[in-house]
């Protein structure tokens, strides 16, 4: 009997978490520095949290449980950000100068060994900026927007992907999905520019988010992207292993 009661309570708790909507507010700045700020709440601040990340800095987060703020890792306020950034830049320049001036056995070996295997970078753009991936992504986005009861969505700034056809594909998709939200957005078809701000807020059911996200991840374009990333990481690992093995053989 006790097991039945515990199971029923667990099912009710899971249903409450998955089928009671939460409110959210997302702000993304794609310029320099990149910034992502997310706020979400369930039953007000009965269960709520904020997460703010700026490129090159520690994320700042806070969590509310039972309308009480739970202590999280405090932001690093020991130094002035401008002075700290200047010190880090100077240190990076110094380390780079030392690296450029240093002549090591490994660098000479890499120059002499013309047949050595080189690790290729992961070229993700062709896997992302194509019709199949765009269709899967905007299908996922359209489903989320349809079920999330978006109260507000605003996209402003300038976007350019560096290639006219890629920028045109993005522009057409945005005009098809969220035409009212991009009144303040301009597209640069000649240069690569990412200087925009995206703000959105609304309510969303966790069950819908999990279900549609699972469908998106399981789609063929996303699986192809994940497989390419995994293959590049595996090739990098094998390259490092071969270099280490050749160094051991020489010793």
C-alpha positions as CSV (number, residue, x, y, z in Angstrom):
1,X,0.0,0.0,0.0
2,X,2.8,2.4,0.9
3,X,4.5,1.8,-2.5
4,X,1.2,2.7,-4.3
5,X,0.9,5.9,-2.3
6,X,4.5,6.9,-3.0
7,X,4.1,6.1,-6.7
8,X,0.9,8.1,-7.0
9,X,2.5,11.0,-5.2
10,X,5.5,10.9,-7.5
11,X,3.2,10.8,-10.6
12,X,1.3,13.8,-9.3
13,X,4.5,15.8,-8.6
14,X,5.8,15.0,-12.1
15,X,2.5,16.0,-13.7
16,X,2.5,19.3,-11.7
17,X,6.1,20.1,-12.8
18,X,5.5,19.2,-16.5
19,X,1.9,20.5,-17.0
20,X,1.9,23.7,-15.0
21,X,3.3,26.5,-17.1
22,X,6.2,28.7,-16.1
23,X,6.9,32.3,-17.1
24,X,10.1,33.2,-18.8
25,X,12.0,36.2,-20.1
26,X,15.0,35.8,-22.4
27,X,17.4,38.5,-23.6
28,X,20.2,37.8,-26.1
29,X,22.8,40.2,-27.4
30,X,24.9,38.9,-30.3
31,X,27.2,41.8,-30.5
32,X,30.5,42.3,-28.6
33,X,30.5,41.3,-25.9
34,X,27.9,38.5,-26.3
35,X,25.4,38.4,-23.5
36,X,22.6,35.9,-22.5
37,X,20.2,36.6,-19.7
38,X,17.4,34.2,-18.8
39,X,14.7,34.5,-16.1
40,X,12.2,31.9,-15.3
41,X,9.6,31.4,-12.6
42,X,7.0,28.9,-11.6
43,X,4.2,30.0,-9.3
44,X,5.8,33.4,-9.1
45,X,9.0,32.9,-7.0
46,X,7.9,29.6,-5.5
47,X,10.5,28.1,-7.9
48,X,12.4,30.7,-9.9
49,X,15.9,31.5,-11.2
50,X,18.0,33.9,-13.1
51,X,21.1,33.2,-15.2
52,X,23.2,36.0,-16.7
53,X,26.3,35.4,-18.8
54,X,28.6,37.8,-20.5
55,X,31.3,36.6,-22.8
56,X,34.6,36.4,-20.9
57,X,33.1,36.7,-17.5
58,X,31.8,34.4,-14.8
59,X,28.0,33.6,-15.1
60,X,25.9,35.2,-12.4
61,X,22.9,33.2,-11.2
62,X,20.4,33.2,-8.4
63,X,17.7,30.7,-7.4
64,X,14.5,31.2,-5.4
65,X,12.8,28.2,-3.7
66,X,9.8,28.8,-1.6
67,X,10.0,32.6,-2.2
68,X,13.5,32.6,-0.5
69,X,16.6,33.4,-2.3
70,X,19.2,30.6,-2.2
71,X,22.8,31.7,-2.0
72,X,24.8,31.0,-5.2
73,X,28.3,31.6,-6.3
74,X,28.8,35.4,-5.9
75,X,30.2,37.4,-8.9
76,X,33.9,38.2,-8.8
77,X,34.0,41.8,-7.6
78,X,37.5,41.8,-6.2
79,X,38.9,43.8,-9.1
80,X,37.7,46.6,-11.4
81,X,36.4,44.9,-14.6
82,X,38.3,47.3,-16.9
83,X,41.6,46.9,-15.0
84,X,41.1,43.1,-14.9
85,X,40.4,43.0,-18.6
86,X,43.5,45.1,-19.4
87,X,45.7,42.9,-17.2
88,X,44.4,39.7,-18.9
89,X,45.0,41.2,-22.4
90,X,48.5,42.2,-21.5
91,X,49.2,38.7,-20.1
92,X,47.8,37.1,-23.3
93,X,50.0,39.3,-25.5
94,X,53.1,38.4,-23.4
95,X,52.3,34.7,-23.5
96,X,51.7,34.9,-27.3
97,X,55.1,36.7,-27.8
98,X,56.9,34.0,-25.8
99,X,55.2,31.3,-27.8
100,X,56.1,32.9,-31.1
101,X,59.7,33.3,-30.2
102,X,60.2,29.8,-28.7
103,X,61.7,27.2,-31.0
104,X,60.9,23.7,-29.7
105,X,61.6,20.2,-30.8
106,X,57.9,19.7,-31.5
107,X,57.7,22.8,-33.8
108,X,60.8,21.7,-35.8
109,X,59.4,18.2,-36.1
110,X,56.1,19.5,-37.4
111,X,57.8,21.6,-40.0
112,X,60.0,18.8,-41.2
113,X,57.3,16.1,-41.2
114,X,55.3,17.0,-44.3
115,X,53.3,13.8,-44.1
116,X,52.1,14.3,-40.6
117,X,48.4,14.1,-40.0
118,X,46.7,17.5,-39.4
119,X,43.6,17.9,-37.5
120,X,40.8,19.5,-39.5
121,X,38.6,22.1,-37.9
122,X,34.9,21.3,-37.6
123,X,33.1,23.2,-40.4
124,X,29.6,23.6,-38.9
125,X,28.2,26.3,-41.1
126,X,27.4,24.0,-44.1
127,X,25.6,21.7,-41.7
128,X,23.6,24.6,-40.2
129,X,22.9,27.0,-43.0
130,X,21.0,24.8,-45.4
131,X,17.4,24.2,-46.2
132,X,17.0,20.9,-44.2
133,X,18.4,22.3,-40.9
134,X,16.5,25.6,-41.4
135,X,13.3,23.7,-41.9
136,X,13.8,21.6,-38.8
137,X,14.9,24.5,-36.6
138,X,12.1,26.8,-37.6
139,X,9.6,24.0,-37.3
140,X,10.8,23.5,-33.7
141,X,10.7,27.3,-33.1
142,X,7.3,27.7,-34.6
143,X,5.9,24.9,-32.4
144,X,7.5,26.4,-29.3
145,X,6.2,29.9,-30.1
146,X,2.7,28.5,-30.8
147,X,2.5,26.7,-27.5
148,X,4.5,29.2,-25.3
149,X,2.0,32.0,-25.4
150,X,4.6,34.6,-26.3
151,X,3.6,37.9,-24.8
152,X,6.4,39.9,-26.5
153,X,9.1,39.2,-29.0
154,X,11.4,41.8,-30.4
155,X,14.5,41.5,-32.6
156,X,16.6,44.6,-33.4
157,X,20.0,45.3,-34.9
158,X,22.0,44.2,-37.9
159,X,22.6,40.6,-39.0
160,X,24.9,39.4,-41.8
161,X,26.2,35.9,-42.3
162,X,28.9,36.7,-44.8
163,X,27.2,35.0,-47.8
164,X,24.2,36.5,-49.6
165,X,22.4,33.2,-50.0
166,X,22.8,32.3,-46.3
167,X,21.6,35.7,-45.2
168,X,18.7,35.5,-47.6
169,X,17.7,32.1,-46.2
170,X,17.7,33.5,-42.7
171,X,15.8,36.6,-43.7
172,X,13.1,34.5,-45.5
173,X,12.7,32.2,-42.6
174,X,12.3,35.0,-40.1
175,X,9.8,36.8,-42.3
176,X,7.8,33.6,-42.5
177,X,7.9,32.7,-38.8
178,X,8.0,36.0,-36.9
179,X,7.3,38.9,-39.3
180,X,6.0,41.2,-36.6
181,X,9.0,40.9,-34.4
182,X,11.8,41.9,-36.9
183,X,10.6,45.4,-37.7
184,X,13.8,46.8,-36.2
185,X,16.1,44.2,-37.8
186,X,18.3,44.9,-40.9
187,X,20.1,42.4,-43.0
188,X,23.6,42.9,-44.3
189,X,24.1,40.8,-47.4
190,X,27.7,41.7,-48.1
191,X,29.5,41.5,-44.7
192,X,29.5,39.2,-41.7
193,X,27.8,41.1,-38.8
194,X,26.2,39.9,-35.6
195,X,25.0,43.0,-33.8
196,X,21.5,42.4,-32.7
197,X,19.4,42.1,-29.6
198,X,16.6,39.5,-29.1
199,X,14.1,39.9,-26.3
200,X,11.2,37.6,-25.6
201,X,8.8,36.7,-22.8
202,X,5.8,34.5,-22.2
203,X,4.7,31.3,-20.6
204,X,5.6,27.7,-21.5
205,X,4.6,24.2,-20.5
206,X,7.7,22.1,-19.6
207,X,6.2,19.0,-21.2
208,X,5.8,20.8,-24.5
209,X,9.4,22.2,-24.4
210,X,10.8,18.7,-23.7
211,X,8.7,17.0,-26.3
212,X,9.4,19.4,-29.2
213,X,13.1,19.7,-28.3
214,X,13.4,15.9,-28.3
215,X,11.8,15.9,-31.8
216,X,14.2,18.6,-33.0
217,X,17.3,16.8,-31.6
218,X,16.2,13.5,-33.2
219,X,15.7,15.1,-36.7
220,X,18.1,14.1,-39.4
221,X,19.8,17.6,-39.8
222,X,20.6,17.8,-36.1
223,X,21.8,14.2,-36.0
224,X,24.1,15.0,-38.9
225,X,25.5,18.0,-37.1
226,X,26.1,16.0,-33.9
227,X,27.8,13.2,-35.8
228,X,30.1,15.7,-37.6
229,X,31.0,17.4,-34.3
230,X,31.7,14.0,-32.7
231,X,33.8,12.9,-35.7
232,X,35.9,16.0,-35.5
233,X,36.5,15.5,-31.8
234,X,37.4,11.9,-32.4
235,X,39.8,12.8,-35.1
236,X,41.4,15.4,-32.8
237,X,41.8,12.8,-30.1
238,X,43.4,10.3,-32.5
239,X,45.7,13.0,-33.8
240,X,46.9,13.8,-30.3
241,X,47.3,10.1,-29.5
242,X,49.4,9.5,-32.7
243,X,51.7,12.5,-31.8
244,X,52.2,11.2,-28.3
245,X,52.9,7.7,-29.6
246,X,55.4,8.9,-32.1
247,X,57.2,10.9,-29.4
248,X,57.4,7.9,-27.2
249,X,58.9,5.9,-30.1
250,X,61.6,8.5,-30.7
251,X,62.5,8.3,-27.0
